[in-house]
């Protein structure tokens, strides 16, 4: 696991806290958002690659 430091601009603080109101914590909300963004970024990098022949493994991208 790696630690990161995130600086939230004052202008975004209230909106971010409001968005995270239903999450267990602000930290949890930010970690989930970061994971989603990392998944999207990885998918964008994989998208241009030729389709994978998974040989019936049951996986598809």
mmJSON file of the N, C-alpha and C atoms, coordinates in Angstrom:
{"data_MODEL":{"atom_site":{
"group_PDB":["ATOM","ATOM","ATOM","ATOM","ATOM","ATOM","ATOM","ATOM","ATOM","ATOM","ATOM","ATOM","ATOM","ATOM","ATOM","ATOM","ATOM","ATOM","ATOM","ATOM","ATOM","ATOM","ATOM","ATOM","ATOM","ATOM","ATOM","ATOM","ATOM","ATOM","ATOM","ATOM","ATOM","ATOM","ATOM","ATOM","ATOM","ATOM","ATOM","ATOM","ATOM","ATOM","ATOM","ATOM","ATOM","ATOM","ATOM","ATOM","ATOM","ATOM","ATOM","ATOM","ATOM","ATOM","ATOM","ATOM","ATOM","ATOM","ATOM","ATOM","ATOM","ATOM","ATOM","ATOM","ATOM","ATOM","ATOM","ATOM","ATOM","ATOM","ATOM","ATOM","ATOM","ATOM","ATOM","ATOM","ATOM","ATOM","ATOM","ATOM","ATOM","ATOM","ATOM","ATOM","ATOM","ATOM","ATOM","ATOM","ATOM","ATOM","ATOM","ATOM","ATOM","ATOM","ATOM","ATOM","ATOM","ATOM","ATOM","ATOM","ATOM","ATOM","ATOM","ATOM","ATOM","ATOM","ATOM","ATOM","ATOM","ATOM","ATOM","ATOM","ATOM","ATOM","ATOM","ATOM","ATOM","ATOM","ATOM","ATOM","ATOM","ATOM","ATOM","ATOM","ATOM","ATOM","ATOM","ATOM","ATOM","ATOM","ATOM","ATOM","ATOM","ATOM","ATOM","ATOM","ATOM","ATOM","ATOM","ATOM","ATOM","ATOM","ATOM","ATOM","ATOM","ATOM","ATOM","ATOM","ATOM","ATOM","ATOM","ATOM","ATOM","ATOM","ATOM","ATOM","ATOM","ATOM","ATOM","ATOM","ATOM","ATOM","ATOM","ATOM","ATOM","ATOM","ATOM","ATOM","ATOM","ATOM","ATOM","ATOM","ATOM","ATOM","ATOM","ATOM","ATOM","ATOM","ATOM","ATOM","ATOM","ATOM","ATOM"],
"id":[1,2,3,4,5,6,7,8,9,10,11,12,13,14,15,16,17,18,19,20,21,22,23,24,25,26,27,28,29,30,31,32,33,34,35,36,37,38,39,40,41,42,43,44,45,46,47,48,49,50,51,52,53,54,55,56,57,58,59,60,61,62,63,64,65,66,67,68,69,70,71,72,73,74,75,76,77,78,79,80,81,82,83,84,85,86,87,88,89,90,91,92,93,94,95,96,97,98,99,100,101,102,103,104,105,106,107,108,109,110,111,112,113,114,115,116,117,118,119,120,121,122,123,124,125,126,127,128,129,130,131,132,133,134,135,136,137,138,139,140,141,142,143,144,145,146,147,148,149,150,151,152,153,154,155,156,157,158,159,160,161,162,163,164,165,166,167,168,169,170,171,172,173,174,175,176,177,178,179,180,181,182,183],
"type_symbol":["N","C","C","N","C","C","N","C","C","N","C","C","N","C","C","N","C","C","N","C","C","N","C","C","N","C","C","N","C","C","N","C","C","N","C","C","N","C","C","N","C","C","N","C","C","N","C","C","N","C","C","N","C","C","N","C","C","N","C","C","N","C","C","N","C","C","N","C","C","N","C","C","N","C","C","N","C","C","N","C","C","N","C","C","N","C","C","N","C","C","N","C","C","N","C","C","N","C","C","N","C","C","N","C","C","N","C","C","N","C","C","N","C","C","N","C","C","N","C","C","N","C","C","N","C","C","N","C","C","N","C","C","N","C","C","N","C","C","N","C","C","N","C","C","N","C","C","N","C","C","N","C","C","N","C","C","N","C","C","N","C","C","N","C","C","N","C","C","N","C","C","N","C","C","N","C","C","N","C","C","N","C","C"],
"label_atom_id":["N","CA","C","N","CA","C","N","CA","C","N","CA","C","N","CA","C","N","CA","C","N","CA","C","N","CA","C","N","CA","C","N","CA","C","N","CA","C","N","CA","C","N","CA","C","N","CA","C","N","CA","C","N","CA","C","N","CA","C","N","CA","C","N","CA","C","N","CA","C","N","CA","C","N","CA","C","N","CA","C","N","CA","C","N","CA","C","N","CA","C","N","CA","C","N","CA","C","N","CA","C","N","CA","C","N","CA","C","N","CA","C","N","CA","C","N","CA","C","N","CA","C","N","CA","C","N","CA","C","N","CA","C","N","CA","C","N","CA","C","N","CA","C","N","CA","C","N","CA","C","N","CA","C","N","CA","C","N","CA","C","N","CA","C","N","CA","C","N","CA","C","N","CA","C","N","CA","C","N","CA","C","N","CA","C","N","CA","C","N","CA","C","N","CA","C","N","CA","C","N","CA","C","N","CA","C","N","CA","C","N","CA","C"],
"label_alt_id":[null,null,null,null,null,null,null,null,null,null,null,null,null,null,null,null,null,null,null,null,null,null,null,null,null,null,null,null,null,null,null,null,null,null,null,null,null,null,null,null,null,null,null,null,null,null,null,null,null,null,null,null,null,null,null,null,null,null,null,null,null,null,null,null,null,null,null,null,null,null,null,null,null,null,null,null,null,null,null,null,null,null,null,null,null,null,null,null,null,null,null,null,null,null,null,null,null,null,null,null,null,null,null,null,null,null,null,null,null,null,null,null,null,null,null,null,null,null,null,null,null,null,null,null,null,null,null,null,null,null,null,null,null,null,null,null,null,null,null,null,null,null,null,null,null,null,null,null,null,null,null,null,null,null,null,null,null,null,null,null,null,null,null,null,null,null,null,null,null,null,null,null,null,null,null,null,null,null,null,null,null,null,null],
"label_comp_id":["UNK","UNK","UNK","UNK","UNK","UNK","UNK","UNK","UNK","UNK","UNK","UNK","UNK","UNK","UNK","UNK","UNK","UNK","UNK","UNK","UNK","UNK","UNK","UNK","UNK","UNK","UNK","UNK","UNK","UNK","UNK","UNK","UNK","UNK","UNK","UNK","UNK","UNK","UNK","UNK","UNK","UNK","UNK","UNK","UNK","UNK","UNK","UNK","UNK","UNK","UNK","UNK","UNK","UNK","UNK","UNK","UNK","UNK","UNK","UNK","UNK","UNK","UNK","UNK","UNK","UNK","UNK","UNK","UNK","UNK","UNK","UNK","UNK","UNK","UNK","UNK","UNK","UNK","UNK","UNK","UNK","UNK","UNK","UNK","UNK","UNK","UNK","UNK","UNK","UNK","UNK","UNK","UNK","UNK","UNK","UNK","UNK","UNK","UNK","UNK","UNK","UNK","UNK","UNK","UNK","UNK","UNK","UNK","UNK","UNK","UNK","UNK","UNK","UNK","UNK","UNK","UNK","UNK","UNK","UNK","UNK","UNK","UNK","UNK","UNK","UNK","UNK","UNK","UNK","UNK","UNK","UNK","UNK","UNK","UNK","UNK","UNK","UNK","UNK","UNK","UNK","UNK","UNK","UNK","UNK","UNK","UNK","UNK","UNK","UNK","UNK","UNK","UNK","UNK","UNK","UNK","UNK","UNK","UNK","UNK","UNK","UNK","UNK","UNK","UNK","UNK","UNK","UNK","UNK","UNK","UNK","UNK","UNK","UNK","UNK","UNK","UNK","UNK","UNK","UNK","UNK","UNK","UNK"],
"label_asym_id":["A","A","A","A","A","A","A","A","A","A","A","A","A","A","A","A","A","A","A","A","A","A","A","A","A","A","A","A","A","A","A","A","A","A","A","A","A","A","A","A","A","A","A","A","A","A","A","A","A","A","A","A","A","A","A","A","A","A","A","A","A","A","A","A","A","A","A","A","A","A","A","A","A","A","A","A","A","A","A","A","A","A","A","A","A","A","A","A","A","A","A","A","A","A","A","A","A","A","A","A","A","A","A","A","A","A","A","A","A","A","A","A","A","A","A","A","A","A","A","A","A","A","A","A","A","A","A","A","A","A","A","A","A","A","A","A","A","A","A","A","A","A","A","A","A","A","A","A","A","A","A","A","A","A","A","A","A","A","A","A","A","A","A","A","A","A","A","A","A","A","A","A","A","A","A","A","A","A","A","A","A","A","A"],
"label_entity_id":["1","1","1","1","1","1","1","1","1","1","1","1","1","1","1","1","1","1","1","1","1","1","1","1","1","1","1","1","1","1","1","1","1","1","1","1","1","1","1","1","1","1","1","1","1","1","1","1","1","1","1","1","1","1","1","1","1","1","1","1","1","1","1","1","1","1","1","1","1","1","1","1","1","1","1","1","1","1","1","1","1","1","1","1","1","1","1","1","1","1","1","1","1","1","1","1","1","1","1","1","1","1","1","1","1","1","1","1","1","1","1","1","1","1","1","1","1","1","1","1","1","1","1","1","1","1","1","1","1","1","1","1","1","1","1","1","1","1","1","1","1","1","1","1","1","1","1","1","1","1","1","1","1","1","1","1","1","1","1","1","1","1","1","1","1","1","1","1","1","1","1","1","1","1","1","1","1","1","1","1","1","1","1"],
"label_seq_id":[1,1,1,2,2,2,3,3,3,4,4,4,5,5,5,6,6,6,7,7,7,8,8,8,9,9,9,10,10,10,11,11,11,12,12,12,13,13,13,14,14,14,15,15,15,16,16,16,17,17,17,18,18,18,19,19,19,20,20,20,21,21,21,22,22,22,23,23,23,24,24,24,25,25,25,26,26,26,27,27,27,28,28,28,29,29,29,30,30,30,31,31,31,32,32,32,33,33,33,34,34,34,35,35,35,36,36,36,37,37,37,38,38,38,39,39,39,40,40,40,41,41,41,42,42,42,43,43,43,44,44,44,45,45,45,46,46,46,47,47,47,48,48,48,49,49,49,50,50,50,51,51,51,52,52,52,53,53,53,54,54,54,55,55,55,56,56,56,57,57,57,58,58,58,59,59,59,60,60,60,61,61,61],
"pdbx_PDB_ins_code":[null,null,null,null,null,null,null,null,null,null,null,null,null,null,null,null,null,null,null,null,null,null,null,null,null,null,null,null,null,null,null,null,null,null,null,null,null,null,null,null,null,null,null,null,null,null,null,null,null,null,null,null,null,null,null,null,null,null,null,null,null,null,null,null,null,null,null,null,null,null,null,null,null,null,null,null,null,null,null,null,null,null,null,null,null,null,null,null,null,null,null,null,null,null,null,null,null,null,null,null,null,null,null,null,null,null,null,null,null,null,null,null,null,null,null,null,null,null,null,null,null,null,null,null,null,null,null,null,null,null,null,null,null,null,null,null,null,null,null,null,null,null,null,null,null,null,null,null,null,null,null,null,null,null,null,null,null,null,null,null,null,null,null,null,null,null,null,null,null,null,null,null,null,null,null,null,null,null,null,null,null,null,null],
"Cartn_x":[0.851,0.0,0.896,0.485,1.22,0.386,1.06,0.377,0.448,-0.623,-0.629,-1.114,-0.711,-1.194,-2.025,-3.213,-4.123,-4.452,-4.194,-4.541,-5.809,-6.819,-8.105,-8.216,-8.397,-8.559,-9.78,-9.683,-10.784,-12.093,-12.006,-13.217,-13.925,-13.211,-13.803,-14.22,-13.801,-14.0,-15.465,-16.323,-17.734,-18.406,-18.163,-18.779,-18.33,-17.063,-16.539,-17.145,-17.211,-17.806,-19.303,-20.0,-21.417,-21.584,-20.724,-20.792,-20.502,-19.643,-19.236,-20.132,-21.2,-22.036,-22.574,-22.859,-23.421,-22.339,-21.091,-19.985,-19.618,-18.995,-18.581,-17.63,-16.79,-15.876,-15.439,-14.922,-14.404,-13.249,-12.396,-11.266,-11.754,-12.762,-13.314,-13.849,-14.552,-15.101,-13.987,-12.938,-11.827,-11.102,-10.882,-10.208,-11.035,-12.334,-13.19,-13.167,-13.207,-13.16,-11.823,-10.747,-9.425,-9.336,-9.855,-9.846,-10.653,-11.823,-12.632,-11.866,-11.213,-10.472,-9.296,-8.623,-7.51,-8.008,-9.183,-9.76,-10.109,-10.692,-11.031,-9.765,-8.738,-7.476,-6.865,-6.9,-6.361,-7.172,-8.487,-9.34,-9.053,-8.806,-8.478,-7.155,-6.221,-4.944,-5.102,-5.989,-6.198,-7.103,-7.98,-8.962,-8.351,-7.248,-6.704,-5.99,-5.735,-5.036,-5.97,-5.401,-6.196,-7.01,-8.186,-9.002,-8.212,-8.424,-7.728,-8.488,-7.786,-8.398,-8.162,-9.186,-9.035,-9.31,-9.562,-9.695,-10.721,-11.881,-12.938,-12.701,-11.87,-11.585,-12.738,-13.702,-14.845,-14.661,-13.534,-13.277,-13.432,-13.867,-13.973,-13.656,-13.033,-12.75,-13.594],
"Cartn_y":[-1.164,0.0,1.226,2.222,3.48,4.588,5.512,6.676,7.817,8.575,9.771,10.94,12.112,13.331,14.065,14.414,15.096,16.453,17.48,18.837,19.253,19.556,19.941,21.455,22.088,23.548,23.954,25.072,25.553,25.628,26.001,26.147,24.803,23.699,22.377,21.7,22.213,21.53,21.242,22.26,22.059,21.101,21.254,20.365,18.916,18.726,17.381,16.77,17.544,17.033,16.73,17.554,17.303,16.014,15.816,14.611,13.36,13.49,12.353,12.15,12.902,12.858,11.458,10.672,9.338,8.266,8.625,7.671,7.53,6.401,6.23,7.34,7.822,8.911,9.615,10.808,11.552,10.783,10.21,9.429,8.245,7.533,6.394,6.832,7.949,8.476,8.795,9.436,9.821,8.583,7.586,6.361,5.655,5.561,4.923,5.704,7.018,7.843,7.662,7.593,7.388,6.033,5.002,3.66,3.638,4.285,4.347,5.038,6.156,6.89,6.076,5.347,4.509,3.401,2.85,1.819,2.396,3.585,4.24,4.544,5.046,5.341,4.079,2.976,1.711,1.232,1.369,0.95,1.773,3.052,3.895,3.473,3.026,2.564,1.226,0.377,-0.938,-0.89,0.092,0.154,0.094,0.789,0.748,-0.567,-1.406,-2.664,-3.618,-4.425,-5.407,-6.25,-6.68,-7.527,-8.755,-9.139,-10.294,-11.567,-12.583,-13.897,-14.658,-14.724,-15.324,-16.815,-17.378,-18.822,-19.451,-18.811,-19.397,-19.319,-18.412,-18.285,-17.646,-17.1,-16.512,-15.044,-14.477,-13.057,-12.296,-11.078,-10.211,-8.79,-8.069,-6.661,-5.816],
"Cartn_z":[0.0,0.0,0.0,-0.734,-0.797,-0.185,0.424,0.985,-0.014,-0.101,-0.941,-0.102,-0.503,0.136,-0.902,-0.543,-1.447,-0.861,-1.621,-1.19,-1.921,-1.153,-1.72,-1.661,-2.821,-2.822,-1.999,-1.322,-0.49,-1.265,-2.533,-3.346,-3.555,-3.465,-3.673,-2.371,-1.25,0.022,0.316,0.271,0.607,-0.362,-1.648,-2.637,-2.438,-2.142,-1.917,-0.651,0.402,1.645,1.459,0.703,0.43,-0.376,-1.38,-2.204,-1.378,-0.387,0.438,1.658,1.762,2.966,3.27,2.245,2.484,2.645,2.424,2.573,4.055,4.407,5.804,6.281,5.374,5.714,4.437,4.587,3.437,2.812,3.648,3.151,2.312,2.781,2.051,0.693,0.671,-0.582,-1.576,-1.104,-1.971,-2.497,-1.645,-2.082,-3.152,-2.965,-3.977,-5.284,-5.207,-6.415,-7.14,-6.382,-6.97,-7.648,-7.012,-7.621,-8.91,-8.905,-10.132,-11.245,-10.928,-11.946,-12.47,-11.592,-12.029,-12.967,-12.686,-13.543,-14.906,-14.916,-16.185,-16.982,-16.328,-17.012,-17.611,-16.864,-17.37,-18.568,-18.5,-19.616,-20.868,-20.705,-21.854,-22.49,-21.676,-22.224,-22.927,-22.424,-23.034,-24.266,-24.343,-25.423,-26.819,-27.092,-28.452,-28.794,-27.819,-28.068,-28.801,-29.68,-30.418,-29.441,-29.867,-28.994,-28.541,-27.317,-26.762,-27.056,-27.521,-27.696,-26.406,-25.603,-24.284,-24.283,-25.44,-25.569,-24.645,-24.515,-23.699,-22.205,-21.775,-20.346,-19.574,-20.307,-19.638,-19.308,-19.728,-19.49,-20.781,-20.688,-21.861,-21.431,-22.304,-22.055,-22.971],
"occupancy":[1.0,1.0,1.0,1.0,1.0,1.0,1.0,1.0,1.0,1.0,1.0,1.0,1.0,1.0,1.0,1.0,1.0,1.0,1.0,1.0,1.0,1.0,1.0,1.0,1.0,1.0,1.0,1.0,1.0,1.0,1.0,1.0,1.0,1.0,1.0,1.0,1.0,1.0,1.0,1.0,1.0,1.0,1.0,1.0,1.0,1.0,1.0,1.0,1.0,1.0,1.0,1.0,1.0,1.0,1.0,1.0,1.0,1.0,1.0,1.0,1.0,1.0,1.0,1.0,1.0,1.0,1.0,1.0,1.0,1.0,1.0,1.0,1.0,1.0,1.0,1.0,1.0,1.0,1.0,1.0,1.0,1.0,1.0,1.0,1.0,1.0,1.0,1.0,1.0,1.0,1.0,1.0,1.0,1.0,1.0,1.0,1.0,1.0,1.0,1.0,1.0,1.0,1.0,1.0,1.0,1.0,1.0,1.0,1.0,1.0,1.0,1.0,1.0,1.0,1.0,1.0,1.0,1.0,1.0,1.0,1.0,1.0,1.0,1.0,1.0,1.0,1.0,1.0,1.0,1.0,1.0,1.0,1.0,1.0,1.0,1.0,1.0,1.0,1.0,1.0,1.0,1.0,1.0,1.0,1.0,1.0,1.0,1.0,1.0,1.0,1.0,1.0,1.0,1.0,1.0,1.0,1.0,1.0,1.0,1.0,1.0,1.0,1.0,1.0,1.0,1.0,1.0,1.0,1.0,1.0,1.0,1.0,1.0,1.0,1.0,1.0,1.0,1.0,1.0,1.0,1.0,1.0,1.0],
"B_iso_or_equiv":[0.0,0.0,0.0,0.0,0.0,0.0,0.0,0.0,0.0,0.0,0.0,0.0,0.0,0.0,0.0,0.0,0.0,0.0,0.0,0.0,0.0,0.0,0.0,0.0,0.0,0.0,0.0,0.0,0.0,0.0,0.0,0.0,0.0,0.0,0.0,0.0,0.0,0.0,0.0,0.0,0.0,0.0,0.0,0.0,0.0,0.0,0.0,0.0,0.0,0.0,0.0,0.0,0.0,0.0,0.0,0.0,0.0,0.0,0.0,0.0,0.0,0.0,0.0,0.0,0.0,0.0,0.0,0.0,0.0,0.0,0.0,0.0,0.0,0.0,0.0,0.0,0.0,0.0,0.0,0.0,0.0,0.0,0.0,0.0,0.0,0.0,0.0,0.0,0.0,0.0,0.0,0.0,0.0,0.0,0.0,0.0,0.0,0.0,0.0,0.0,0.0,0.0,0.0,0.0,0.0,0.0,0.0,0.0,0.0,0.0,0.0,0.0,0.0,0.0,0.0,0.0,0.0,0.0,0.0,0.0,0.0,0.0,0.0,0.0,0.0,0.0,0.0,0.0,0.0,0.0,0.0,0.0,0.0,0.0,0.0,0.0,0.0,0.0,0.0,0.0,0.0,0.0,0.0,0.0,0.0,0.0,0.0,0.0,0.0,0.0,0.0,0.0,0.0,0.0,0.0,0.0,0.0,0.0,0.0,0.0,0.0,0.0,0.0,0.0,0.0,0.0,0.0,0.0,0.0,0.0,0.0,0.0,0.0,0.0,0.0,0.0,0.0,0.0,0.0,0.0,0.0,0.0,0.0],
"pdbx_formal_charge":[null,null,null,null,null,null,null,null,null,null,null,null,null,null,null,null,null,null,null,null,null,null,null,null,null,null,null,null,null,null,null,null,null,null,null,null,null,null,null,null,null,null,null,null,null,null,null,null,null,null,null,null,null,null,null,null,null,null,null,null,null,null,null,null,null,null,null,null,null,null,null,null,null,null,null,null,null,null,null,null,null,null,null,null,null,null,null,null,null,null,null,null,null,null,null,null,null,null,null,null,null,null,null,null,null,null,null,null,null,null,null,null,null,null,null,null,null,null,null,null,null,null,null,null,null,null,null,null,null,null,null,null,null,null,null,null,null,null,null,null,null,null,null,null,null,null,null,null,null,null,null,null,null,null,null,null,null,null,null,null,null,null,null,null,null,null,null,null,null,null,null,null,null,null,null,null,null,null,null,null,null,null,null],
"auth_seq_id":[1,1,1,2,2,2,3,3,3,4,4,4,5,5,5,6,6,6,7,7,7,8,8,8,9,9,9,10,10,10,11,11,11,12,12,12,13,13,13,14,14,14,15,15,15,16,16,16,17,17,17,18,18,18,19,19,19,20,20,20,21,21,21,22,22,22,23,23,23,24,24,24,25,25,25,26,26,26,27,27,27,28,28,28,29,29,29,30,30,30,31,31,31,32,32,32,33,33,33,34,34,34,35,35,35,36,36,36,37,37,37,38,38,38,39,39,39,40,40,40,41,41,41,42,42,42,43,43,43,44,44,44,45,45,45,46,46,46,47,47,47,48,48,48,49,49,49,50,50,50,51,51,51,52,52,52,53,53,53,54,54,54,55,55,55,56,56,56,57,57,57,58,58,58,59,59,59,60,60,60,61,61,61],
"auth_comp_id":["UNK","UNK","UNK","UNK","UNK","UNK","UNK","UNK","UNK","UNK","UNK","UNK","UNK","UNK","UNK","UNK","UNK","UNK","UNK","UNK","UNK","UNK","UNK","UNK","UNK","UNK","UNK","UNK","UNK","UNK","UNK","UNK","UNK","UNK","UNK","UNK","UNK","UNK","UNK","UNK","UNK","UNK","UNK","UNK","UNK","UNK","UNK","UNK","UNK","UNK","UNK","UNK","UNK","UNK","UNK","UNK","UNK","UNK","UNK","UNK","UNK","UNK","UNK","UNK","UNK","UNK","UNK","UNK","UNK","UNK","UNK","UNK","UNK","UNK","UNK","UNK","UNK","UNK","UNK","UNK","UNK","UNK","UNK","UNK","UNK","UNK","UNK","UNK","UNK","UNK","UNK","UNK","UNK","UNK","UNK","UNK","UNK","UNK","UNK","UNK","UNK","UNK","UNK","UNK","UNK","UNK","UNK","UNK","UNK","UNK","UNK","UNK","UNK","UNK","UNK","UNK","UNK","UNK","UNK","UNK","UNK","UNK","UNK","UNK","UNK","UNK","UNK","UNK","UNK","UNK","UNK","UNK","UNK","UNK","UNK","UNK","UNK","UNK","UNK","UNK","UNK","UNK","UNK","UNK","UNK","UNK","UNK","UNK","UNK","UNK","UNK","UNK","UNK","UNK","UNK","UNK","UNK","UNK","UNK","UNK","UNK","UNK","UNK","UNK","UNK","UNK","UNK","UNK","UNK","UNK","UNK","UNK","UNK","UNK","UNK","UNK","UNK","UNK","UNK","UNK","UNK","UNK","UNK"],
"auth_asym_id":["A","A","A","A","A","A","A","A","A","A","A","A","A","A","A","A","A","A","A","A","A","A","A","A","A","A","A","A","A","A","A","A","A","A","A","A","A","A","A","A","A","A","A","A","A","A","A","A","A","A","A","A","A","A","A","A","A","A","A","A","A","A","A","A","A","A","A","A","A","A","A","A","A","A","A","A","A","A","A","A","A","A","A","A","A","A","A","A","A","A","A","A","A","A","A","A","A","A","A","A","A","A","A","A","A","A","A","A","A","A","A","A","A","A","A","A","A","A","A","A","A","A","A","A","A","A","A","A","A","A","A","A","A","A","A","A","A","A","A","A","A","A","A","A","A","A","A","A","A","A","A","A","A","A","A","A","A","A","A","A","A","A","A","A","A","A","A","A","A","A","A","A","A","A","A","A","A","A","A","A","A","A","A"],
"auth_atom_id":["N","CA","C","N","CA","C","N","CA","C","N","CA","C","N","CA","C","N","CA","C","N","CA","C","N","CA","C","N","CA","C","N","CA","C","N","CA","C","N","CA","C","N","CA","C","N","CA","C","N","CA","C","N","CA","C","N","CA","C","N","CA","C","N","CA","C","N","CA","C","N","CA","C","N","CA","C","N","CA","C","N","CA","C","N","CA","C","N","CA","C","N","CA","C","N","CA","C","N","CA","C","N","CA","C","N","CA","C","N","CA","C","N","CA","C","N","CA","C","N","CA","C","N","CA","C","N","CA","C","N","CA","C","N","CA","C","N","CA","C","N","CA","C","N","CA","C","N","CA","C","N","CA","C","N","CA","C","N","CA","C","N","CA","C","N","CA","C","N","CA","C","N","CA","C","N","CA","C","N","CA","C","N","CA","C","N","CA","C","N","CA","C","N","CA","C","N","CA","C","N","CA","C","N","CA","C","N","CA","C","N","CA","C"],
"pdbx_PDB_model_num":[1,1,1,1,1,1,1,1,1,1,1,1,1,1,1,1,1,1,1,1,1,1,1,1,1,1,1,1,1,1,1,1,1,1,1,1,1,1,1,1,1,1,1,1,1,1,1,1,1,1,1,1,1,1,1,1,1,1,1,1,1,1,1,1,1,1,1,1,1,1,1,1,1,1,1,1,1,1,1,1,1,1,1,1,1,1,1,1,1,1,1,1,1,1,1,1,1,1,1,1,1,1,1,1,1,1,1,1,1,1,1,1,1,1,1,1,1,1,1,1,1,1,1,1,1,1,1,1,1,1,1,1,1,1,1,1,1,1,1,1,1,1,1,1,1,1,1,1,1,1,1,1,1,1,1,1,1,1,1,1,1,1,1,1,1,1,1,1,1,1,1,1,1,1,1,1,1,1,1,1,1,1,1]
}}}
